[in-house]
Amino acid sequence: MDRFLIAGLGNIGDEYLETRHNIGFKIVDAFALKHKGSFDNNRRYGAIAEVSLKGKHIILLKPSTFMNLSGKAVRYWQTENKIPLHHVLVVLDDLALPFGTLRLKSNGSDGGHNGLKSIQEILNTANYPRLRFGIENNFPKGGQSNYVLGEWTKEENAKLPEYITTAVETIEAFCLMGIERTMNTFNKRK
């Protein structure tokens, strides 16, 4: 049975729950809910849910290491389950994309994202798939930290469920069809 690790990035704690930086957590939560999985919050380096999708075994991870140390959790669960790097998908927020835009890539730079920076340093490679969720960059100079750790606007909240549904469908396609076909299908949207 093929195994996949889907790591949604975010920060633990109620104060971060509804922040833009936690979209990775929100997306893997939605994936678990759709596939009747529930998270065990007392696992090493994070909360884990395991689900099946058409013969694929999918491990969902919400690291408890905080964003800047996400690599520790990703490496532990990838190694523990002997998952090849091309079956590891990191789900995260991206300031460079318009709100709700999804971009699936097979590799790339960290783009200044501390979660990706940590993963890249610990895995010693940038060659792993990532699904970026656009959060835009509507903040004044010097306001990036407050913006990413800020909560969604009322308008964003109204559209979020639709965009999260598409992100879940993108992850399903990644597991079932592979990254190339999924990129061709979903990267053209929005």
Order of alpha helices (4+ residues) and beta strands (2+ residues): beta-alpha-beta-beta-beta-alpha-beta-beta-alpha-beta-alpha-alpha-alpha
